[in-house]
Amino acid sequence: MNAGTADMLGLLGSIIYLLILALLANFVAKRFIAHIVHPIIRKTSMTWDDLLIQHNVIVRFSHIVPAAIIHFFSPALFDQSPTVAEFFQLIVNTYLIVIILFVIDGVLNFARSLWERGKMGRRYPAKSFVQAAKLVINLIGFIFILSSILDRSPLVLFSGLGAITAILLLIFKDAILGLVAGFQLSVNNMVMVGDWIEMPARGADGDVIDVSLTTVKVQNWDKTITTIPTYALISDSFKNWRGMSEAGGRRIKRALHIDMRTIQFADEDLLDRFKRIRLLRPYLEEKLADIQKYNDDVGEELSELINGRRLTNVGTFRAYCVAYLRNHPQIHQDMTLLVRQLTPSSQGLPLEIYVFTNDIAWARYEDIQGDIFDHLLSVMPEFGLSAYQAPSGADLEKAGLSLQNKE
């Protein structure tokens, strides 16, 4: 074996020995963290330090150990091969920069999780800002890696960024727009994770499940996911239902359409029926007293219905609706409660119910709304009223047969 081959084998052996030593040191460091450091953290009474384990912050520091081993041992092992020693130093410098970037990434994830555990974190999510910080830090780290590989000062590379600013702005256009939009969304408290938003232009109607640097993810009620550019929430309009959730009341706004042919003055039979309705008694006592007082002043001219005041079945029914809703346990009594007539149309006289339920859960809200209108539709005949319904094909067929029979 000649001297050149022996030197080559010796160099190869030194490289293998150094790599094994580095891997062994990394293995020992990870075992130390996993079996000593992490159990100590888990046993503490504090909960925030568990996030250090969750985001592998401490584990990432273990990668510094093999770099340190190579840095300190390579000059001694390769004293006869300065080129190899310089190569390993280059590898170590690059590796250290990468590890520092990984550690910073873990620390940022830890800080974000810690922030979002509080009430302020839910109101002002930090994900978009953390992503923006990672983007800037990784860009700086990439420049340091290039400077290490090219053996040039980082200042030289930083000074060259001005020439490619336009290209960088084009490449990171969405990220920059998303950062600005995320800042506006957070500062103006426009949207946060858990909000129900509705944005028909983007096909979104559901809960916000993620707000990131460039996108907002919405899980629609059919369980599909709609992804919206963050800046679209600034440039376009959308509806946020958070106010409804925070107020604790959900609106019911629906009309009963009354057949106008059934509207009439209340005769004695109807009045007797009304007086047997418990919810109407306070209303009737007050209203009938006012009517009687007015009619006493009219005197003998009461023979004409138009000269006096009388109760109507539709007005009494409207009063019943108000009393029924005022006594309903699932109607929010501190919010707007209206029963109002809308403009009559070809579909009859709309009597609109405008109230808020005290339960905002979708399924229970629909149950409450259904129960209310089931009841009101069922009691309308007690007031001599009927709901308007457009004639169907069966109705027209029945009318045609009736005409034929008459002929």
C-alpha positions, 0 to 999 in steps of 0.5 A, spaced: 500 500 500 503 506 497 503 512 502 497 516 498 492 510 499 494 510 506 493 517 507 486 517 503 484 511 508 486 515 514 482 521 512 476 517 510 477 513 517 477 520 520 471 523 517 467 516 519 469 517 526 467 524 526 460 523 523 459 517 528 461 521 534 457 527 532 451 522 531 452 519 538 452 526 541 446 528 538 443 521 540 445 522 547 443 529 547 436 527 545 435 522 550 437 526 555 432 531 553 426 526 552 428 522 559 430 528 564 428 535 561 421 533 558 419 529 565 421 535 569 417 540 565 411 535 565 411 535 573 411 542 574 404 545 576 405 550 570 401 548 564 404 553 559 411 550 559 408 543 556 407 547 550 415 547 549 414 539 548 409 540 544 413 544 539 419 541 540 423 547 542 428 544 546 429 538 542 431 542 536 437 545 541 440 538 541 442 539 534 447 544 536 451 538 539 453 535 533 455 541 530 459 543 536 463 536 536 464 537 528 467 544 530 471 543 535 474 536 533 475 537 525 481 542 526 485 536 530 483 530 526 484 534 519 490 538 521 494 535 515 488 536 510 486 544 511 481 543 505 477 538 508 477 542 515 475 548 511 469 544 508 467 541 515 467 548 518 463 551 512 458 545 513 458 547 520 456 554 519 451 552 514 448 547 519 448 552 525 444 557 521 439 552 519 438 550 526 438 557 529 432 558 524 429 551 526 429 554 533 426 560 532 421 557 528 419 553 534 420 559 539 415 563 534 410 557 534 410 556 542 409 564 543 403 563 538 400 558 542 401 561 548 398 568 546 392 564 543 390 560 549 388 567 552 382 571 551 386 576 547 389 571 543 382 569 540 380 576 539 387 577 535 389 571 532 397 571 531 398 566 526 398 571 520 403 575 524 407 569 526 407 567 518 410 574 516 415 573 521 417 567 519 418 569 512 422 575 513 427 571 518 427 565 513 429 570 508 435 573 512 437 566 514 437 564 506 442 570 505 446 568 511 447 561 508 449 564 501 454 569 505 457 563 508 457 558 502 460 564 498 465 566 503 462 573 502 459 578 507 452 578 508 452 586 508 454 585 500 448 581 499 443 585 503 446 591 499 444 587 493 436 586 495 435 593 493 436 591 485 431 586 486 426 589 490 421 589 485 421 582 483 421 580 491 414 584 491 412 580 485 413 574 488 411 575 495 405 580 493 400 575 496 404 575 502 404 582 503 397 583 501 395 578 506 399 581 512 396 588 511 389 585 511 391 580 517 393 587 521 387 590 519 382 584 520 385 584 527 386 591 529 379 592 527 376 586 530 373 584 523 373 576 524 377 571 528 377 563 528 370 561 531 366 566 527 360 565 523 361 569 516 357 569 510 360 571 503 356 569 498 361 572 492 366 567 495 361 561 496 362 561 504 357 560 509 359 557 515 365 557 521 372 560 520 376 555 522 383 558 520 386 565 519 393 565 516 397 570 512 394 569 505 388 565 506 382 564 511 378 557 511 371 557 512 367 550 514 361 551 511 354 548 514 355 542 509 362 541 511 365 543 505 371 548 506 372 554 502 378 558 502 378 565 501 384 570 500 385 574 506 385 581 503 378 579 500 375 580 507 378 587 506 376 589 499 369 585 499 363 585 503 361 579 508 357 578 514 359 576 520 354 573 525 358 574 531 354 580 534 348 575 534 352 570 538 355 575 543 348 578 544 345 572 546 339 572 541 337 570 534 332 573 530 326 571 528 323 575 522 317 571 518 310 573 516 303 570 517 299 571 511 292 572 512 286 571 507 283 578 507 276 576 506 276 573 513 277 580 516 271 583 520 269 586 526 268 582 532 261 580 534 258 578 540 260 571 539 267 572 537 267 577 543 265 571 548 270 567 545 276 572 546 274 573 553 275 565 554 282 566 552 287 567 558 292 571 555 287 576 552 284 578 558 288 584 560 288 587 553 280 586 552 279 589 559 283 595 557 281 596 550 273 595 551 274 600 557 277 605 551 272 603 546 266 604 551 268 610 553 269 613 546 262 610 544 258 613 550 260 620 547 258 618 540 251 616 542 245 614 538 249 614 531 252 608 533 247 604 529 252 605 523 258 601 525 262 606 522 261 611 527 263 607 533 269 603 535 269 596 535 274 590 536 277 587 529 278 579 529 285 581 526 287 586 531 285 582 537 289 576 534 295 581 533 294 582 540 294 575 542 301 574 538 304 579 542 301 576 549 303 569 547 310 571 545 311 576 551 309 569 555 314 565 551 320 562 555 324 562 549 323 569 547 328 574 549 324 579 552 330 584 553 330 585 545 326 587 540 319 584 540 314 586 534 308 584 531 306 588 525 302 589 519 306 589 513 303 592 506 297 588 503 298 584 497 296 579 492 298 574 498 293 577 503 295 581 509 302 580 512 302 579 519 310 579 521 313 576 527 319 580 529 322 577 535 329 574 538 330 567 541 334 566 547 337 560 544 342 561 538 344 554 537 341 553 530 337 546 531 334 549 537 332 556 534 329 552 528 325 548 533 323 554 537 321 558 531 317 552 528 313 551 535 311 558 535 308 558 528 305 551 529 301 554 534 299 561 531 297 558 525 293 553 529 289 558 533 287 563 527 281 559 526 279 561 533 279 568 531 275 567 525 281 568 520 284 563 515 291 563 512 292 565 505 294 560 500 294 560 493 290 556 489 293 549 487 292 545 481 287 541 485 283 547 487 282 549 480 280 542 478 275 542 484 272 549 482 272 546 475 268 540 477 263 544 481 261 549 475 260 543 471 255 540 476 251 547 476 251 546 468 
